[in-house]
Amino acid sequence: MTLRVELRKQRGDFLVDVAFGAPTPGITALFGRSGCGKSTTISMIAGLLRPDSGRVIVDDDVLLDTGRHVEVDARHRRIGVVFQDARLFPHLDVRDNLEYGLRRAHATAVHAIRFDDVLGMLGLEALLARRPHELSGGEKQRVALGRALLAQPRLLLLDEPLASLDAARREDVMPYLERVRDAFSIPIVYVSHQFDEVLRLATRMVLLEDGRAAAEGDLATVSRHPALRAIVGPDAVGAVLTGIVTRVDAGLSTVRVGDAELKVELDSAAEGQRIQIQVLARDVIVATESPRGLSVRNVVPARIVAISPDVGRSVLVELEIGRAATVLARVTSRAAEELALARDMQAWVLIKTVSLRGHAFSMAAGQDLTGPAR
């Protein structure tokens, strides 16, 4: 079960030439700077913008194949789209806006997503009689999301749905997006230029740069890509690890990453949950001897796999922990020289528990979480 996208479009002097694939269901993030081609790609997938050439295939259904002269009209692609500005009908109340989504459902679609379930999941019960001008920005986005879901889509496209909201409103809406991700087996393509959103929601990422996919894959892989470092800046450089909660004790969760264990503070975690953890390079300490008598809870054996130049007078040290998992550490060039850090060297990684940021994924989400933790 896959989503396959190959699209090419010349717009003036700018060429979008994007190709990526992703297993379905799950959330694939299109990430990159403003103007890199994210929204253009979304519009072509939805059928709102005709590409010069390309293909869009969802599972076994060919929605676009210019080489074979196949082009399913946007109205019949069964793709739900949520834009930055919600685009609700101003003359209709919330109930009628939502019911419009039901009426748009394709005749052959199975109505697996029910009206009352969407109301409860998105917290819309109290809003049904209001008109769009009576809603906050976050409420409008929740209604737009509900309308898209009630159309029974086979694919959901979210084009920077939080970009028009301030930080507080984004935090209000984010849990609703997590609920949608975890409740429905709908593949989602999520456009963003905020890495925090990607970390919290996505399982895979396509990194766009100047209209092309500079990297694609699971977050663990793309989070270490040099092109991403150039976008997110030195303070956000790091790695993303995926693990399973094996024990919860007074808010402190033990997460197994490969054959290593990390202690992470999580507000509401349960044993067996899948967790994505961001480990910033600035928070990782490297030791060449086994440390003792420290307050740091995470002391993990590691192997140095690469050392590369970084900003200023520092280097990035890539270290493998728990077999397939990898973290980055930023150390000064002088420290690297004094410790004689070298490839294949045995080392230890030290990370304070309070430095780790973890986000839980429901195991009932229907996503492909059966592969090895990375």
URPE-V763255 format. One record per backbone hydrogen bond with DSSP energy under -0.5 kcal/mol. NH is the residue of the N-H (numbers start at 1). CO is the residue of the C=O. Records with the same first field share a line. If there is no record, write none. Layout:
NH: CO ; CO
This chain:
3: 22
4: 57
5: 20
6: 55
7: 18
8: 53
9: 16
11: 9 ; 14
12: 10
14: 11
16: 9 ; 14
17: 15 ; 211
18: 7
20: 5
22: 3
24: 1
26: 186
28: 26 ; 188
29: 27 ; 204
30: 190
31: 29 ; 206
32: 192
36: 33
41: 37
42: 38
43: 39
44: 40
45: 41
46: 42
47: 43
48: 43
49: 43
52: 8
53: 8
55: 6
56: 64
57: 4
58: 61
59: 2 ; 57
61: 58
62: 60
63: 56 ; 61
64: 56
65: 70
66: 54
68: 65
69: 66
70: 65
71: 69
72: 63
76: 73
77: 74
80: 155
82: 157
86: 83
87: 85
90: 88
92: 89
94: 127 ; 130
95: 128
97: 93
98: 94
99: 95
100: 96
101: 97 ; 98
102: 98
103: 99
104: 100
105: 101 ; 102
106: 151
109: 106
111: 109
112: 110
114: 112
118: 114
119: 115
120: 116
121: 117
122: 118
123: 119
124: 119
125: 119
127: 124
128: 124 ; 125
130: 127
132: 92
134: 131
135: 132
140: 136
141: 137
142: 138
143: 139
144: 140
145: 141
146: 142
147: 143
148: 144
149: 145
150: 146
151: 147 ; 148
152: 149
153: 148
154: 78
155: 78
156: 187
157: 80
158: 156 ; 189
159: 82 ; 157
160: 158 ; 191
163: 160
165: 162
170: 166
171: 167
172: 168
173: 169
174: 170
175: 171
176: 173
177: 173
178: 174
179: 175
180: 176
181: 177
182: 178
183: 179
184: 180
186: 184
187: 154 ; 185
188: 26
189: 156
190: 28 ; 188
191: 158 ; 189
192: 30
195: 193
197: 194
198: 194
199: 195
200: 196
201: 197
202: 198
203: 27
204: 27
205: 217
206: 29
207: 205 ; 215
208: 31 ; 206
209: 212
211: 36
212: 209
213: 17
214: 207 ; 212
215: 207
217: 205
219: 203
221: 218
222: 218
223: 219
224: 221
225: 222
228: 225
229: 225
230: 226
231: 227 ; 228
232: 228
233: 229
236: 233
237: 234
238: 223
239: 279
241: 277
243: 275
244: 256
245: 273
246: 254
247: 254
249: 252
252: 249
253: 251 ; 264
254: 247
255: 253 ; 262
256: 244
257: 255 ; 260
258: 256
260: 257
262: 255
264: 253 ; 262
265: 353
266: 251 ; 264
272: 245
273: 270
274: 361
275: 243
276: 359
277: 241 ; 275
278: 357
279: 239 ; 277
280: 278
281: 237
283: 280
284: 281
285: 283 ; 350
287: 348
298: 351
299: 297
300: 349
302: 347
303: 320
304: 345
305: 318
306: 318
308: 316
310: 314
314: 312
315: 331
316: 308
317: 315 ; 329
318: 306 ; 316
319: 317 ; 327
320: 303
321: 319 ; 325
324: 322
325: 321
326: 374
327: 319
329: 317
330: 281
331: 315 ; 329
333: 313
336: 332
337: 333
338: 334
339: 335
340: 337
341: 336
344: 304
345: 342
347: 302
348: 287
349: 300
350: 285
351: 298
352: 283
355: 352
356: 352 ; 353
357: 278
358: 356
359: 276
361: 274
365: 362
368: 25
369: 367
